[in-house]
Every structure is written in structure tokens, then in C-alpha cells.
Amino acid sequence: MTKLDSISICYELWKKENQNVLNPLTFRRYAHLMERHLLPYFENISIQNITEDDVEQFLSEKRKENMSPVTLNMLLMLFKRLLQIAGADIIKLGLEHKVRIHTDKKTVEVMEEQEQYFLEEILTVSEEPKYLGISLAFKMGLSIGEICALQWEDIDFEEGTVQIKNMVQRLQNKSENGKKTLLVKMPLSNSALRKIPVPKSVMQKLILNREVEGYVLKCKEGKIPDPRREQIRLEKFFQRQQMREYNFHTLRDTFAVRCLKAGMSIENLSYVLGHASVSITAERYKVFMEPRENQITILRKIMEGV
């Protein structure tokens, strides 16, 4: 084999290129995945001789091992990077469009548990103030508009709570000079007004970045934080970690599902999310609602007596 025809050599080159670029947790997880799955399977095959059938066989075996679609997707992404280092033809191997997992846009998209654990690890060790918005969405279920409108005066550091009362929207203003985007902060409806507890992990980050006044998300003095800028920042965050990309609404949905699985009632979840009614929350997350054993027992007793 030539120097760049061995997957092991390409892996070593990948490590040198990424060990000081990726988050240490990300780097270790990716290295573990490649060492456990990719290297053993392809170590005796010249990269230039790998065929699309080899890739399909690899995928088939991993599916038989009940590997989750997200982990499989992550492996394909890493495999693609190793092949690119060797200069292999990604399109010829059918990998160009296989690294994405397509979802039904009509359903609620939720991060896989492995991805959630991974994201939580990164946010826990990071002290980057620019990642505050990600923590507020992932750990508290706030919408990006609410996050951008959040000011330091809204946070009660002694009580450990936050008042959610405003949101930021991007509006298109038509003028003689064309369209101009305006950022407008507006009060929430009465049903969306709420005071919710701040998790300790998030409170620590808020304390670390605490200021006397102004917006929690840093921006130029007097400027309103831009939801679009935060979404771009989120995309770059996932790209930097070489993770599948999500938007803020998916982080909010993921939070909601985590709460339901932890036992939160749909009524309390509706309040935390600021929905106009419990029925809205129930309809959106109905597929994730599992009746508890005590609820079944109560229902059975009532129905037997009817």
C-alpha cells in the first residue's frame, strides 16, 4: 500500500489535523468510533480498492448490530473525511448523499440521546459566553426570540429564576431604498408570560458572564441581539464539533421531550414552554407522552365503575 492508501495512515493524519482543533471530548469520541468500527473493518483493504459494495456491506453489518442511525451517520461522516485525506472519489462510493439523515419535516425533530449527551458534555466544560444561547435553548426550552430578548434584569440570581416576558422578531421594512431588516423587541402575550427556574449548570454560566444591565447575549452597545446571527453561530458550533446540524427549535423540542421522559406533566411543560394552552403542547408532543403506571391504574378503577 502507498502512504495514503491505508486507512490507518489516514487516521493518523486525521488525528494530527484535528487534535488541537476539535473540542477534546469531541476528538476522543470520534477517535473511539473510528478505532472501534472503521479501522478494524477496512484495515486490510486498500483505500483505492474500496467499492460501493464494501460500503454497503459495512452499513449492513452495523445495522445488524442495532447501531442507531445517528451513530451510523457519524461514522459515515468520519469515513468520508478519511477517504478525502486519501483523495478517494467520494461520489463514486455513493457517500456524497449518505451522510445526512432525512427527517419528516411535519414531525417533531429531536436529537438522538447520544447527541444530547455529547452536546451536554461540551456545554458543561465550555465557558464561552457566545454559547449561552445554546444552553438556554437546550437546558430551558426557551425560543430563540425569547433568548435574544433576555436582559440581566430579568434574572433573579438569589431566587435562581428568570422572568420570560419579551421576544425579539426580525421584520422586513419596505422603503424606497428596498427592504431592510428590523429587529423589534415586543412583549409576550399574557399566556406566554412566565417565571421558571434556572438549572444550576446554566446559572453558573450566567453568573460567570453577569453584567449590571443590558442583554444577556452580548452585542454592540444599544443593539438588540439578532436571532439570525445566533442561528448562524449555532450552525458554526455544530460544524466545529463535526456534529449533525440542528436549529434552535429542535433544541427546544429536545428539551420538551426530555422533560416528558423525566416525568413532567403536560400542564407544567406547557407553562414552561409558554404555550397558549395545554392542548397545543399535548398535540405537538403526543407521540412522546407515555401513560404512567399509576395513571393506568386510576383510569382502570374509574372506567370499571362507570
Secondary structure, 3 states (H helix, E strand, C coil): CCHHHCHHHHHHHHHHHHCCCCCHHHHHHHHHHHHHHHHHHHCCCCHHHCCHHHHHHHHHHHHHCCCCHHHHHHHHHHHHHHHHHHCCCCCCCCCCCCCCCCCCCCCCCCCCHHHHHHHHHHHHHCCCHHHHHHHHHHHHCCCHHHHHHCEHHHEECCCCEEEECEEEEEEEEEECCEEEEEEEEEECCHHHCEEEECCHHHHHHHHHCCCCCCECCCCCCCCCCCHHHHHHHHHHHHHHCCCCCCCHHHHHHHHHHHHHHCCCCHHHHHHHHCCCCHHHHHHHCHHHCCCCHHHHHHHHHHHHCC
